[in-house]
Structures are given as C-alpha cells and as structure tokens.
Amino acid sequence: MLKQDQNLSADTNGANRFHSHCNRQRRNAAGLSLIEVVVALFVLSVGILPVVSMTLDCSRTMKQAHLRTAAYTAARQELEDLRATNFDSRTTSSVGNITGTFVLPDSVQAQFPRANATGQYVIAPLSDTLQQITVQVAWYNPASSYKQVSRVRLDTLIAKEPGL
C-alpha cells in the first residue's frame, strides 16, 4: 500500500508542476507591460519619423520642380518671340547691349502666387552678323528656409541670314 501511496503522491507532484507552469504562461500572455508598450511606441516613432521627413522633402522638391518648369516655359517662349523678330530690329548702332523686361503670361504667373517672378532679357551684339540673346526668369523661393532667389537662364546665338 505504501508503494501505491508513493505513486499517487508522485502523480500529484507532477500535476502540480504542470498546473504551475500553465499558470505562469497564462500570466505572461495576459497582456503587455507599460515598459513593453513604451518601447514599442519608441521603435515605431523612430521608424516613422524618417518616412514623414522624406515625404515633406519630396513635396517641397516637387513644388520647386514645378516652379522651375513654369519659369523655363516662360523663358523659352520669350526667347522664341525675340528670335522671331527681324535681326536688324533687335540691334542699335552704338548703344551696345539692349536690356528689357517682359511680363510672364498669366498662366505662368498664376503658378507663382507668392514668388514675385520677373522676366528679363539681354541682347548683346557680338559682331555685325551675330547676337547673343539671354533670357532669365527669376523668382523668390517662398518654400526655402533661407530666402533664396531661383533663376532659369537661357542663352542662344543668332546669326544674321546672308543677303538680308
């Protein structure tokens, strides 16, 4: 009978150890501690912060590219208008360089609501038959943190056609 009591006692001890192990697992799986939540939030914020920063930089860069494209389009149109005029009407005999300003088209000006865009051109006679035309569109960059002025500049050489 003693041997049977020892077997019963051994089974009871094994069952107690099993239940104790299950209770520990249940307690550990019941929820997260405050430290675990804080660490998880920190890791998440460290991962998300660069993504947000990169998104803002990308947006700023896209806006600048859009403004630069609009300025380039206005400068190209003015350069084509100047090229379309007669060679002799663009020159004067002894004055030297001809400078002037031009008004940006309304469609372009609308894209620079706070940028104060301006257009200028310079016609420089290099010889009796050759001119250099420089067209520039400049604007104040409101998106910049250090108040910069951005510019688009186009240059071309125009030769007088022989016989004209």
Secondary structure as UniProt FT lines:
FT   HELIX           2..29
FT   HELIX           34..84
FT   HELIX           88..90
FT   STRAND          98..102
FT   HELIX           106..109
FT   TURN            110..111
FT   TURN            113..115
FT   STRAND          118..127
FT   TURN            128..129
FT   STRAND          130..140
FT   TURN            142..143
FT   TURN            145..146
FT   STRAND          149..159
FT   TURN            162..163
//
